Amino acid sequence: MGAIQNKLEQPLTDELALVRAAKQGDDSAFEELVRRYDRNVFRIAQHITQNREDAEDVVQEAFLKAYGNLAKFQEQSKFYTWLVRIAVNEALMKLRRKKPERTVSLDEDIKTEDDSLPREIADWSPNPEQQYNQAELREILSKTIQGLPPGFRTVFVLRDVEGLSTEETAAALDLSVPAVKSRLLRARLQLRERLGRYFQRRGNGEDNRDGNRASGDGNQ
């Protein structure tokens, strides 16, 4: 019986050890959790609020709320997943206060103009990695992510940017796993389509500028 029980028991992770120490009043353990996750939480908050100052407020509020409710954390999920859920809720509350006329929620299905998924999306041509440097690509990608609907954007950021699993993303957002998968697919499709249009416009603009320069050189 003891052997079976040991198999069922989960190993004590470094994160969980810090959480349990913090529960016992070890403030340095909680400070280590803050150092470990504050940048991740800030990135998530900034993607949702799209405002640096608001994101900084969200980070502070999320950690304060996590610290104040640490005893209620039942250790059934990762502490980081629990923390992200708190941060997402704080970020959405901040959006609601700033935009009271609009309801910002992740609980409702998102309606799109065309509820069917596009069958094909044209490949980027030319390859953007060959045309733009990494810094410029990151800036383009960041701006394009900000243009996604909030529900899609949040799922995409947690799953593809921050690397949470589908199950962790679902737990953090209080969504079902199928809902996360659906929103992630739609976010990826929308993102690729938007990026494709962006690079196509950029490519056409550069081609036109090159043509104008060549025409001007020929007239001299």
C-alpha positions in Angstrom: 0.0 0.0 0.0 2.8 2.4 0.9 4.5 1.7 -2.5 1.3 2.5 -4.3 0.9 5.7 -2.4 4.5 6.8 -3.1 3.8 6.3 -6.8 0.8 8.5 -6.6 2.5 11.3 -4.8 3.9 14.1 -7.0 7.6 15.0 -6.6 8.3 18.2 -4.8 9.4 20.7 -7.4 11.6 23.7 -6.7 8.7 26.0 -7.3 6.5 24.1 -4.8 9.2 24.1 -2.2 9.4 27.9 -2.5 5.6 28.2 -2.2 5.5 26.0 0.9 8.3 28.0 2.4 6.4 31.2 1.7 3.3 29.8 3.3 5.3 29.2 6.4 6.3 32.9 6.5 9.5 32.9 4.6 9.4 36.2 2.7 12.6 35.5 0.9 11.0 32.5 -0.7 8.2 34.6 -2.1 10.7 37.2 -3.2 12.4 34.5 -5.2 9.0 33.6 -6.9 8.6 37.3 -7.7 12.1 37.5 -9.3 11.4 34.3 -11.2 8.1 35.3 -12.7 7.8 39.1 -12.7 9.0 39.6 -16.3 6.7 36.9 -17.6 3.7 38.3 -15.8 4.6 41.8 -17.1 4.8 40.6 -20.7 1.4 39.0 -20.4 -0.1 42.1 -18.7 1.3 44.4 -21.4 -0.1 42.3 -24.2 -3.6 42.5 -22.6 -3.6 46.1 -21.5 -1.3 47.4 -24.3 0.0 50.0 -21.9 3.3 49.8 -20.0 2.1 51.7 -16.9 -1.0 49.6 -16.6 1.0 46.4 -17.0 3.3 47.5 -14.2 0.3 48.1 -12.0 -1.1 44.7 -12.9 2.2 43.0 -11.9 2.2 44.7 -8.5 -1.5 44.0 -7.9 -1.2 40.3 -9.0 1.8 39.6 -6.7 0.1 41.4 -3.8 -3.1 39.4 -4.3 -1.1 36.2 -4.7 0.8 36.9 -1.4 -2.4 37.8 0.4 -4.1 34.6 -0.8 -1.2 32.2 -0.6 -2.9 30.1 2.0 -5.8 29.5 -0.4 -3.4 28.1 -3.1 -4.3 24.4 -3.0 -1.2 23.2 -5.0 -3.4 21.4 -7.6 -1.7 23.3 -10.4 1.6 25.1 -10.8 2.0 28.3 -8.8 2.9 30.1 -12.0 -0.4 29.0 -13.7 -2.3 30.3 -10.6 -0.4 33.5 -10.7 -1.1 34.0 -14.4 -4.8 33.6 -13.8 -4.7 36.3 -11.1 -2.7 38.6 -13.4 -5.1 38.1 -16.4 -8.1 38.8 -14.2 -6.4 42.0 -12.9 -5.5 43.1 -16.4 -9.1 42.5 -17.7 -10.5 44.4 -14.7 -8.2 47.3 -15.6 -9.5 47.3 -19.1 -13.1 47.3 -17.9 -12.4 50.3 -15.7 -10.9 52.2 -18.6 -13.5 51.1 -21.1 -16.8 50.8 -19.2 -18.8 50.8 -22.4 -17.2 47.6 -23.6 -17.3 44.3 -21.8 -14.0 42.6 -21.8 -14.3 38.9 -21.0 -12.7 35.6 -21.8 -15.7 33.6 -20.7 -17.8 34.3 -23.8 -17.2 32.9 -27.3 -15.7 35.4 -29.7 -17.8 36.2 -32.8 -16.1 36.8 -36.0 -17.4 38.1 -39.3 -16.8 34.7 -40.9 -17.3 31.9 -38.4 -15.6 29.4 -40.7 -11.9 28.9 -40.7 -10.0 29.8 -43.9 -8.9 26.7 -45.8 -5.7 28.1 -47.2 -3.5 31.0 -46.3 -0.9 32.1 -48.9 2.7 31.6 -47.9 4.8 34.7 -47.3 6.8 35.7 -50.3 9.6 36.6 -50.1 10.5 34.9 -46.9 10.4 37.7 -44.2 13.4 36.2 -42.4 15.4 36.9 -45.5 14.1 40.4 -45.9 14.1 41.8 -42.3 16.4 41.6 -39.4 15.4 39.9 -36.1 14.8 43.1 -34.2 12.5 44.5 -36.9 10.7 41.1 -37.1 10.0 41.1 -33.4 8.6 44.7 -33.6 6.4 43.7 -36.5 5.2 40.6 -34.7 4.5 42.5 -31.5 2.4 45.1 -33.3 0.5 42.4 -35.2 -0.3 40.5 -32.0 -1.7 43.6 -30.5 -4.2 43.8 -33.4 -5.7 40.4 -32.5 -9.0 40.4 -30.6 -8.4 40.3 -26.8 -9.5 36.7 -26.3 -7.4 35.4 -29.2 -4.5 37.6 -28.2 -4.4 36.4 -24.6 -4.6 32.7 -25.5 -1.8 33.1 -28.2 0.5 35.0 -25.8 0.1 32.4 -23.0 0.4 29.4 -25.3 2.9 30.4 -28.0 4.8 33.3 -26.5 5.0 32.3 -22.8 5.1 28.6 -23.6 2.3 27.4 -21.3 0.7 24.1 -22.2 -2.8 23.9 -23.5 -4.0 22.6 -20.1 -2.1 25.3 -18.2 -3.6 28.0 -20.5 -7.1 26.6 -20.0 -6.6 26.6 -16.2 -5.1 30.1 -16.2 -8.0 31.5 -18.2 -10.8 29.3 -16.7 -11.6 28.0 -20.2 -12.1 24.5 -21.5 -9.2 22.8 -23.4 -11.3 22.7 -26.6 -12.0 26.4 -26.3 -8.3 27.1 -25.9 -7.4 25.0 -28.9 -10.1 26.7 -31.0 -9.0 30.2 -30.0 -5.3 29.4 -30.5 -6.0 28.1 -34.0 -8.0 31.1 -34.9 -5.3 33.4 -33.4 -2.6 31.7 -35.4 -4.6 31.9 -38.6 -5.4 35.5 -38.1 -1.8 36.4 -37.2 -0.4 34.7 -40.2 -3.0 36.3 -42.5 -2.3 39.8 -41.1 1.5 39.3 -41.3 1.1 38.0 -44.9 -0.8 41.2 -45.9 1.7 43.3 -44.1 4.7 41.8 -45.8 2.9 41.9 -49.1 2.2 45.7 -48.7 5.8 46.3 -47.7 7.1 44.3 -50.6 4.9 46.1 -53.1 5.9 49.5 -51.6 9.6 48.7 -51.8 9.2 47.4 -55.4 7.5 50.7 -56.3 10.2 52.8 -54.7 12.9 50.8 -56.5 11.1 51.2 -59.7 10.8 55.0 -59.2 14.5 55.3 -58.4 15.4 53.3 -61.5 13.1 55.5 -63.6 14.6 58.6 -62.1 18.2 57.4 -62.8 17.3 56.7 -66.4 16.0 60.2 -66.9 19.2 61.8 -65.8 
